[in-house]
Amino acid sequence: MIPTTSAMPIGAIIVSARPADDYLAHFALTEADLLRGPVLDCPGGASDFAVRVRALGGRAVSVDPAYAAHPEHFAERLRADFERVRAWTATRFDRFPPGPDGRWHRLPSWEHAAETFMADYRRDRDEATGHYVSALLPTLPFADHTFALATSGFLLFTYPDHFDQAFHLEALRELLRVADEVRVHPLNDSARNPYPHIAPLLEALRADGVHVDTLAVESPTDRSDTHTLRLRRPAIPAG
Ligand SMILES: C[S@@+](CC[C@H](N)C(=O)[O-])C[C@H]1O[C@@H](n2cnc3c(N)ncnc32)[C@H](O)[C@@H]1O
């Protein structure tokens, strides 16, 4: 069967800029969760989530291969990717309703998040804050147990045509190596197809001793994204 437009996934991986408030909602996080210890956001894209964590008094590092780019080149790519998001959502107004300007009604909040991100990203280049690290899953340049929490949104499960099952398992194990708890959202691709290999993947993680559960969430971006995976590493026995 030939898929209809609305059943087609978005294609090449985009750099998106989900606002911090959306992160709190779709990862089911409270502000207290963000202050338990250092937070890793991977992939960070152009989200202002890590800026929010730091504004609250927490510590956060964002990882994304796109951070290899100079801010001006990053901004250029972001403009092109936002145009793709605008065009893609415009053919799916049943899922992404338009606002007063005729574009998807959430785009202005993404643009605002991207502006906050870009200001912080430029500052990082000037002051070497270390807040933005260019790296690629499944290999992260951090020691074991560096972070209390890792958030991973809209890469794993979202692009099953780009990454195979082995990659997914390696990436989740790597996130669990560096963080005590990992939250991944959503569990479906951009065309709402549930990730087909979730059962064997979770089985393998359970066999590693990982505590696995799924949280029902409401996503401000897309009502179809209804679940978040929560993975917790087993506690290390004392002594
Ligand atoms: C759709 S964005 C998600 C960004 C952010 N989490 C959000 O929700 O707005 C996907 C990001 O994954 C990054 N990416 C692509 N391949 C990656 C990899 N192997 N490891 C980590 N990030 C990757 C891309 O550069 C892009 O910024």
The ligand as an SDF file (V2000), in Angstrom:
LIG
                    3D

 27 29  0  0  0  0  0  0  0  0999 V2000
   14.6630   16.2050   16.1080 C   0  0  0  0  0  0  0  0  0  0  0  0
   16.1330   16.8230   16.8800 S   0  0  0  0  0  0  0  0  0  0  0  0
   15.7210   16.7230   18.5900 C   0  0  0  0  0  0  0  0  0  0  0  0
   16.3320   17.8500   19.3810 C   0  0  0  0  0  0  0  0  0  0  0  0
   15.6880   18.1210   20.7410 C   0  0  0  0  0  0  0  0  0  0  0  0
   15.8110   16.9690   21.6090 N   0  0  0  0  0  0  0  0  0  0  0  0
   14.2190   18.5120   20.5910 C   0  0  0  0  0  0  0  0  0  0  0  0
   13.3470   17.7560   21.0230 O   0  0  0  0  0  0  0  0  0  0  0  0
   13.9320   19.5700   20.0220 O   0  0  0  0  0  0  0  0  0  0  0  0
   17.2390   15.4620   16.5720 C   0  0  0  0  0  0  0  0  0  0  0  0
   18.7040   15.8440   16.8330 C   0  0  0  0  0  0  0  0  0  0  0  0
   19.4900   14.6360   16.8370 O   0  0  0  0  0  0  0  0  0  0  0  0
   20.7910   14.9890   16.4230 C   0  0  0  0  0  0  0  0  0  0  0  0
   21.4930   13.7380   16.0670 N   0  0  0  0  0  0  0  0  0  0  0  0
   21.5600   13.1060   14.8770 C   0  0  0  0  0  0  0  0  0  0  0  0
   22.2840   11.9650   14.9770 N   0  0  0  0  0  0  0  0  0  0  0  0
   22.6740   11.8660   16.2800 C   0  0  0  0  0  0  0  0  0  0  0  0
   23.4430   10.9230   17.0130 C   0  0  0  0  0  0  0  0  0  0  0  0
   23.9390    9.8000   16.4470 N   0  0  0  0  0  0  0  0  0  0  0  0
   23.6640   11.1500   18.3260 N   0  0  0  0  0  0  0  0  0  0  0  0
   23.1610   12.2560   18.9320 C   0  0  0  0  0  0  0  0  0  0  0  0
   22.4210   13.1990   18.2880 N   0  0  0  0  0  0  0  0  0  0  0  0
   22.1770   12.9980   16.9820 C   0  0  0  0  0  0  0  0  0  0  0  0
   20.5450   15.9590   15.2840 C   0  0  0  0  0  0  0  0  0  0  0  0
   21.6850   16.7600   15.0240 O   0  0  0  0  0  0  0  0  0  0  0  0
   19.3290   16.7440   15.7930 C   0  0  0  0  0  0  0  0  0  0  0  0
   19.7160   17.9540   16.4050 O   0  0  0  0  0  0  0  0  0  0  0  0
  1  2  1  0
  2  3  1  0
  2 10  1  0
  3  4  1  0
  4  5  1  0
  5  6  1  0
  5  7  1  0
  7  8  2  0
  7  9  1  0
 10 11  1  0
 11 12  1  0
 11 26  1  0
 12 13  1  0
 13 14  1  0
 13 24  1  0
 14 15  1  0
 14 23  1  0
 15 16  2  0
 16 17  1  0
 17 18  1  0
 17 23  2  0
 18 19  1  0
 18 20  2  0
 20 21  1  0
 21 22  2  0
 22 23  1  0
 24 25  1  0
 24 26  1  0
 26 27  1  0
M  CHG  2   2   1   9  -1
M  END
$$$$
